[in-house]
């Protein structure tokens, strides 16, 4: 599995990158993306810290991308935050979508889908218009194994089937217990009503390899 949504101690995760890499490898996963929670106050700081690892990436069994998850930024500022993240060296930019598990500002999904975003995470009860935007702008939408956020997986899966946008499956890992492997990912995807679950896992792999410099 290639997990595109993972948090470290640089935001609200429990582990440093090396610990996550080792645990991912032990679980049988090939790669992951560090996407710590970020806004204008810490985008540069997070990416600066992660940049120090770039020269050593080939030594890790589980390869990883460095990026951010733009989180709870007002919709009208999301574009600026995304631009800053790319400018500061992000390899992947995720936006924290309108999950029903948190009080995310309405309009966040739409704002993100209008920007150069890689993945819209846990988009909650996304609309048909947003589904069309995801397809037209080639932005991947997340199916998640994260408790709370996963409550709308079925809704997101239905829209993907109807509107044809690409899905990925991520864990939104914050602690060691959140890490899953292909077998559990299959169960989460099938539980969401996705019959072609192998294609979703393939989307994760293709996107990871495309983004890795």
ChimeraX attribute file (.defattr): number of C-alpha atoms within 10 A of each C-alpha:
attribute: neighborCount
match mode: 1-to-1
recipient: residues
	/A:1	22
	/A:2	27
	/A:3	27
	/A:4	31
	/A:5	27
	/A:6	25
	/A:7	25
	/A:8	21
	/A:9	13
	/A:10	21
	/A:11	16
	/A:12	13
	/A:13	17
	/A:14	16
	/A:15	17
	/A:16	12
	/A:17	20
	/A:18	14
	/A:19	13
	/A:20	24
	/A:21	23
	/A:22	15
	/A:23	16
	/A:24	24
	/A:25	19
	/A:26	13
	/A:27	15
	/A:28	15
	/A:29	21
	/A:30	19
	/A:31	22
	/A:32	25
	/A:33	26
	/A:34	29
	/A:35	29
	/A:36	29
	/A:37	24
	/A:38	26
	/A:39	21
	/A:40	16
	/A:41	8
	/A:42	15
	/A:43	23
	/A:44	18
	/A:45	14
	/A:46	23
	/A:47	24
	/A:48	15
	/A:49	12
	/A:50	17
	/A:51	15
	/A:52	10
	/A:53	14
	/A:54	13
	/A:55	8
	/A:56	8
	/A:57	15
	/A:58	11
	/A:59	8
	/A:60	14
	/A:61	17
	/A:62	22
	/A:63	19
	/A:64	25
	/A:65	24
	/A:66	26
	/A:67	29
	/A:68	32
	/A:69	28
	/A:70	27
	/A:71	18
	/A:72	19
	/A:73	19
	/A:74	16
	/A:75	17
	/A:76	12
	/A:77	14
	/A:78	23
	/A:79	20
	/A:80	13
	/A:81	21
	/A:82	26
	/A:83	15
	/A:84	16
	/A:85	25
	/A:86	18
	/A:87	10
	/A:88	17
	/A:89	15
	/A:90	25
	/A:91	22
	/A:92	25
	/A:93	26
	/A:94	29
	/A:95	30
	/A:96	22
	/A:97	32
	/A:98	24
	/A:99	21
	/A:100	16
	/A:101	14
	/A:102	12
	/A:103	9
	/A:104	20
	/A:105	14
	/A:106	12
	/A:107	13
	/A:108	23
	/A:109	28
	/A:110	21
	/A:111	18
	/A:112	28
	/A:113	27
	/A:114	16
	/A:115	16
	/A:116	16
	/A:117	23
	/A:118	20
	/A:119	28
	/A:120	27
	/A:121	27
	/A:122	31
	/A:123	29
	/A:124	25
	/A:125	19
	/A:126	18
	/A:127	15
	/A:128	13
	/A:129	10
	/A:130	20
	/A:131	23
	/A:132	18
	/A:133	19
	/A:134	26
	/A:135	17
	/A:136	14
	/A:137	14
	/A:138	16
	/A:139	23
	/A:140	23
	/A:141	27
	/A:142	28
	/A:143	30
	/A:144	26
	/A:145	24
	/A:146	16
	/A:147	11
	/A:148	14
	/A:149	22
	/A:150	22
	/A:151	20
	/A:152	20
	/A:153	23
	/A:154	19
	/A:155	17
	/A:156	25
	/A:157	23
	/A:158	14
	/A:159	18
	/A:160	20
	/A:161	13
	/A:162	12
	/A:163	18
	/A:164	15
	/A:165	20
	/A:166	21
	/A:167	25
	/A:168	25
	/A:169	28
	/A:170	27
	/A:171	23
	/A:172	25
	/A:173	26
	/A:174	21
	/A:175	16
	/A:176	14
	/A:177	7
	/A:178	13
	/A:179	21
	/A:180	19
	/A:181	18
	/A:182	15
	/A:183	9
	/A:184	12
	/A:185	22
	/A:186	19
	/A:187	14
	/A:188	19
	/A:189	24
	/A:190	15
	/A:191	12
	/A:192	21
	/A:193	17
	/A:194	20
	/A:195	12
	/A:196	11
	/A:197	20
	/A:198	13
	/A:199	14
	/A:200	21
	/A:201	21
	/A:202	16
	/A:203	18
	/A:204	23
	/A:205	19
	/A:206	12
	/A:207	17
	/A:208	22
	/A:209	13
	/A:210	10
	/A:211	13
	/A:212	13
	/A:213	8
